[in-house]
Amino acid sequence: MSTTTPQDVLATGKLDLRAALIERIGGYMTAHAVGVAAELGLADLIGTGSRTSQELAAETQAHEPSLRRLLRMLVSVGVTEEPEPGRFALTDIGSQLRSDSPDSLRKFARMFCHPIFFTSWQSLHHTVMTGERAFDHVYETGVYDWLAQHGETSTLFNEAMSEESRISAGQLAAGYDFPATGTVVDIGGGDGTLLTAILLPRPELRGIVFDSPSGVAEAPATLSKAGLTDRCEVQAGDFFQSVPGGGDLYIIKSVFQDWGDDEARAILRTVRAHMPESATLLIVGTVLPETADTSAPVAYFTDLNMMVTTGGQERTEGEFRSLLTESGFTVRSVGLGQAGPLSVIEAVPTPAA
């Protein structure tokens, strides 16, 4: 006969709730642990097999007892596993920290576990109370100005963005009905990862990667490696001032999250002023539900990170529709989840009255 009492059940439930909240409070500890693992290249050293903490410590010149404790903590959050005492392997989640993985997020982990982000988040209270960007409050300059002055970190940031966009780029390239000919202009296209995915299977299609000078710094190498130099241009500029004209399809992916509404409208109006009346605009990014839920926590992480670092935000479908209407566009369709975790909003210039 069971001796479990209602009080025992209640206590167990409360303990589970308590543990759940404590895990969330300790989220920054997990981030630091993953960041150190990425920085040390532990996933590359472990590979598809398993390694002892002594072996890993010798190769990274780390303090073995401390490294072993780090690896055990990563076991607890599903990044590594310990098949036998002191020997560690990667889980499917942890394998994404391998540099040679096609799904690698190692540079993404290194970038977003960088001290500039941790330090900014320590001033979240300042942002919540004032509406001012924590990054600016801490560093006395904007994040993109800071990156422009720190070349090594800027390169890491661009590479991290490329890693993050690789899967959604492939899914967008396969899932959207791109034209077989014409010119695609990728506004804020970074190193050309997205445009490469679009152009490779469409040999008659041409492209232009457009971004800031630091943003497109790696684009020539990406396009050259893909054999696309002859049909894809790289142009540097400021999308608040001008964008390339004459395109048939304009794409803005994961850009508006970096900016507040005034800046977002300014970007859209610049694009509207330079694109042909016959062209189409695709906005690719997160579309939040009208009321928050637990289905996609990463979207809300990103939203708050934008608030802290750039002053930007994620938006609902209704908010996107308002921005587009106010900037001279008519929404033609909204494909929720059409690019993996990202959605695709298709809009066209609204005819002049």
N, C-alpha and C positions, 0 to 999 in steps of 0.2 A: 504494500500500500504506500502510495506517495505521501511524503511528509511535507511537501511544498505548501506553504501557506500563501494566502493573498498578499500578505506583507512581503513575502519573499519575491513574488512576482513584481510587486510595485517597486521594491528596492532594485531589482534587476533592470526594470525599465528605466528607472531614474539614473542608474549607473551607465546604461547605454547612452542616454541623452547627455549625460555629463561628459562621457568620453567623446561623443560626437562634437560637442562644443570645444572641448580642449584640443581636439585634432585641428579644428578650424583656427583656433587661436595660435596653434603652432605651425600654421601654414608657411610662415616666413622661414621656419627652420628647415622644412622640406625644400624650399626654394634654394636656400643656401647650400644644402647638402647636394642637390642636383647640380647646382652651379659649380661647386668644387669638383665633382665627378667629371663634369664636362671639361673644365679647365685642365685637369690632370690627364684627360684622355683615357680614363679607366675602361670605358666601353671598347675602345680600340684595342687595348691590351688584353681584355678578356675574350673578345671576339665571339666565336660560336661555341667555344668550349668553356672551361672553367679554370680559374687561377686561384692560388692561395693568396692570402693577404700578405704573406712574407714575400712572395714573388712580385706582387704589385708594388709593395713598398720599395723593394730594391730597384725596380724600374722607374719609379717616380721620385725616388729619394725622399719618400715620406716617412714619418714616424709610424712604424708598423702597428703598435697598439691603437693609436688614434685612427689610422686608416681602417683597421678592422672594425672599429666601432662605427665609423661612417658607413661602411658597406653593410653592416647589420641594420642600421637605421634605414638604409635604402631598401633592404629586404622588407621592412615593415610597411613601406608605402608602395611595394610592387615594382620597384625598378630593378632590383637584383634578387637573387635567391641563393640560399646556402644549402646545397645538397648534402654537405657533410661539414662538420665543424671546421671553420677557418678557410673553407674553399667556396668561391663565389662564381656565379654565372649570371647571365643577363636574362631578364624576362623579355617578352615581346615589346613591352613598353620601354624597357631599358635599352633594347637594341637600337632604338631610334637615336641614341646618343653616339652611335658609331659613325665615324666620318665617312666610311665607305658605303653606308646604307643609302639606297635610293630614297628612303623616307627620313633621312638624317635631319635631326633638329639640334645637333650639337652646337652649332654657331648661334642658333636661336636661343638656346639655353645659356650660353656664355654671355650673349648680349643682354638678355633680360634679367640675368642675375648679376649684371655689372653694378659696381658701386654707385654709378650715377642714378640708377633707378631705385636701388634700395634707399639711398639717401633722400631722394625726392619723396618716396612713399612715407618716410619718417615725418614728413611735413604735411601729410594728408589732412590733419586737423586744421592746419592753416588754410588749405584750399576749401574745406567744408565750411569754415567760418567766414571766409572772405570772398570766395569765388575766384581767387587769384591762383595762377599755376604754381604748384609747389616747386617745380623745377626752377622756374625763374626766381622764386623766393630764395632758394638755396644757392643757385649758381650765378644769379644776377645777370642772366642772359637766357635766351630761348634755347630749346634743345637742339634745333637744327643749326643755329649759329654756333653752339658749343661743338657739335659734331664737325662742322666745317673747319674748326680750329684744331681739331684732334684727328688727324688723318687716319691713324691706325684704328681707332675706335669707329670712325666713320666707315671704313672699309668693312669692319666686322658687322656693323649695323646693316649695310647694304647686302652683305652675304646672308645675314640672318633673315632679312626680308625675302630674299630669293628662296631660301629653304622653306619659309613659312608659306610661300605662295605656290610652290611647285605642284602640289596635289590639286589645289583649286584651279591652277592654270591649265593643267591637263584635262580636268573635268569640264572646264569652260570650253576649251578648244574642241573637245569631243561632243559636248552637249548642246552647243548653240549653233544655229544654222548660219555659219559665216559665208559670205559671198566667195565665189571661186576666183573672181578677179576684183581689181580695184585697189584701194589703199586704206589700210587700217592705221589709225593714229592712236598710240597708247600714251595718254597723258599721265605723267607721273610713273612712267614705265620702268624706272630703275635700271637694272642690268639687262633688261630685255628677255627675261625668263618667260613672261606671258606671251609676248609677241613671237618668240621662237616656237612655242607650243602651237600657236595658231598658224604660223606660216609653213612649217615643215610639211604638213600633209596637203598643202594647197600651193602647188608650184607656180601658179599664175598670180597669186596674191602678193601685193607689196606692203611694206610697213614703214612706219616712222616711230622710233622710240624718243619720247620727249620728256625731259626732266631737268632738274637743276644741274649745274656743272658737276657737283659732287655726286648727285644721284645717278647720272649716266656714266660715271667714270669707268665702270666695269662692263658697260654694254658692248663696246667694240669687241672685246675678247669673247663675250658670250655669243655674239652673232657670228664672229669668225669661226669659232669652234663648231658652230652648227652649219657652216657653209652658207650663210644668209647675207653676207656683206654686199653682194651684188643687187639685192632687192629689198634691203632694209637700211634706212638712214638712221643716224643718231643725231639728234639736235638738242642742244642745251638752251635753257631759257627760263623765264619766270611766268608761270601760268596765271599769275594775277595781271600780267601785262599783255601777253600775246601767246598764241599757240599756232602750230602749223595749219595753214589753210589747205583747201583742196582735197581733203580726205573724204572717203565714202562712209567710213564707220569710225567713230571716236569711242575709245574705251577709257573709263576712269575707274581704276580698281584700287580699293583700300586707300583712298586718298581723303575722302570727306570725313572719315573718322578723326583725322588729324586737326580738323578746323571747326570753329564755331559757325553759327548760322550766317553771320555777316560775310565771313571769308568764303564759306561754301557758295553763297549766292554770287560773290565776286568771281569765283572760278567758273561757275556755270555761265555767267554773262560773258566772260571772256571767250569761252568755247562757243557760245551762241553767236557771238559777233564774228568769229573767224571760220566757222564751219559752213559749208554750202547748205542751202535750204533743203536739198534732197538727201542730205546725210542723216545718219542715225547715231544716237548716243546710247552707249551701254554704261550703266553704273553697276559695278560689281562690288559687293560688300555685304556686311552683316545688316540684316533687317530685323530689328527687335520686334517681339510681339507687342500688341498694344498694352497688355498688362504683363508684368514680370512673372516668370514661373521658374521652375528648376530644370527645365529641359536643356538649357545651353548655358551653363555657368561661365564658359570662356568668353561669351559675348559681353557679359557684364563685367568680367575682369578687364577686358579690353576697354570698355566704356569708361571705367574708373581710372584705368591707366592713362587714357587720353586726357581725362580731366586733370590729372596730376601733372602730366608732362607737357602736353601740347596745348591744352585748352580746348581740345576737340571733344567729339562725342559720337557714340553710335546712335542710330535713329530708327524710328518705326516707319512702316510704309506710309502712314499719313504724313509724317514729318518730311519724308523724301518728296512726296507728291506736292506738298506746299512749296518746298524749295524750288522744285522744277517749274511749277506753274508761275511762281513769282519771277523766274529767270528766263521766261520765254519758251518753255518746253511743254509738250503734251505727252503724258505717260501713255504708252501703247500697251505695255504688259509688265507684269511683275512675276518673275519665276523664283519662288521661294525655294532655296536649297538647290538651285540649278547648277551651281558650281561648288559642289561638295558642301562645306559648311557655309558657303557664301550664296547670296541670292543675286539675281540679275534683273535690273530694271531697265527696260527699253523705252526710250523717249525720242521724240522727233521735234524739230523746231515748230513752234506754233506760228501759223501764217499771220502776217501782219494784218491788222484790221483795216 
